[in-house]
Amino acid sequence: MATIDGPHPIHPAHPFRANARFYAPAQVIALLREIARVPALALVVDVDALERSAAAKVDRVMTLALDALSHADVQIVLLSRHDRARAGWLHRGIPRSWSCTNDGAALANLRERLPDVRVIAISDDPELLRALVDRDRGIALGGEELAAANIAATDDASLRAALWWLVDVRSRVAP
């Protein structure tokens, strides 16, 4: 196995993201570090919010990151109120994911199916982010006005790096 400068090996299955931890926003890493390795973890992805974003649009790289997380025992929940075609396409690319079209019911349904789950939500929707409980975490796309004690605001371009950082942590590659 090849190594990079320093003590962290390049994982042979994912050599292209060996430095994801260097590009992920520090405030997001600080927020997610506590729950990144919990056994019951779900990632609620607001597909509409990603599609509104120029830089975080759901593309092949985003799909690969989400699929890798699903294989790292993270339940992916694709939430879409409007862009259902994109959510359907994404759902086909991530076979282990769940799809939901009602944001009001998404968290309730998730908690009913997995009572001990900790949630990370990615959205620009204030209502969805406010519905998170203290033990959950949120990544707010867009403005700092959505930031809170359990929600970090980040720019759209940093989201992919944060997701790959989470893949690395869940795969036990990152420190």
ChimeraX attribute file (.defattr): number of C-alpha atoms within 10 A of each C-alpha:
attribute: neighborCount
match mode: 1-to-1
recipient: residues
	/A:1	6
	/A:2	8
	/A:3	13
	/A:4	10
	/A:5	6
	/A:6	6
	/A:7	8
	/A:8	13
	/A:9	15
	/A:10	18
	/A:11	18
	/A:12	11
	/A:13	7
	/A:14	12
	/A:15	12
	/A:16	10
	/A:17	17
	/A:18	20
	/A:19	17
	/A:20	19
	/A:21	20
	/A:22	12
	/A:23	16
	/A:24	21
	/A:25	19
	/A:26	14
	/A:27	13
	/A:28	21
	/A:29	16
	/A:30	10
	/A:31	18
	/A:32	22
	/A:33	12
	/A:34	11
	/A:35	16
	/A:36	20
	/A:37	17
	/A:38	14
	/A:39	14
	/A:40	16
	/A:41	21
	/A:42	24
	/A:43	22
	/A:44	26
	/A:45	21
	/A:46	23
	/A:47	24
	/A:48	22
	/A:49	22
	/A:50	21
	/A:51	16
	/A:52	13
	/A:53	17
	/A:54	10
	/A:55	14
	/A:56	18
	/A:57	18
	/A:58	21
	/A:59	12
	/A:60	11
	/A:61	12
	/A:62	19
	/A:63	17
	/A:64	14
	/A:65	20
	/A:66	29
	/A:67	22
	/A:68	21
	/A:69	25
	/A:70	20
	/A:71	16
	/A:72	19
	/A:73	18
	/A:74	28
	/A:75	23
	/A:76	25
	/A:77	25
	/A:78	24
	/A:79	26
	/A:80	22
	/A:81	14
	/A:82	12
	/A:83	15
	/A:84	17
	/A:85	10
	/A:86	16
	/A:87	24
	/A:88	14
	/A:89	12
	/A:90	22
	/A:91	19
	/A:92	12
	/A:93	15
	/A:94	21
	/A:95	11
	/A:96	18
	/A:97	20
	/A:98	14
	/A:99	19
	/A:100	20
	/A:101	16
	/A:102	13
	/A:103	19
	/A:104	12
	/A:105	11
	/A:106	19
	/A:107	20
	/A:108	13
	/A:109	14
	/A:110	20
	/A:111	15
	/A:112	11
	/A:113	10
	/A:114	14
	/A:115	11
	/A:116	12
	/A:117	20
	/A:118	24
	/A:119	25
	/A:120	25
	/A:121	24
	/A:122	25
	/A:123	24
	/A:124	22
	/A:125	16
	/A:126	12
	/A:127	11
	/A:128	18
	/A:129	23
	/A:130	13
	/A:131	14
	/A:132	18
	/A:133	12
	/A:134	10
	/A:135	12
	/A:136	20
	/A:137	25
	/A:138	29
	/A:139	26
	/A:140	27
	/A:141	25
	/A:142	17
	/A:143	12
	/A:144	13
	/A:145	9
	/A:146	20
	/A:147	18
	/A:148	14
	/A:149	9
	/A:150	18
	/A:151	25
	/A:152	24
	/A:153	22
	/A:154	22
	/A:155	16
	/A:156	16
	/A:157	16
	/A:158	16
	/A:159	23
	/A:160	21
	/A:161	20
	/A:162	24
	/A:163	19
	/A:164	26
	/A:165	28
	/A:166	28
	/A:167	27
	/A:168	24
	/A:169	18
	/A:170	20
	/A:171	16
	/A:172	12
	/A:173	15
	/A:174	18
	/A:175	8
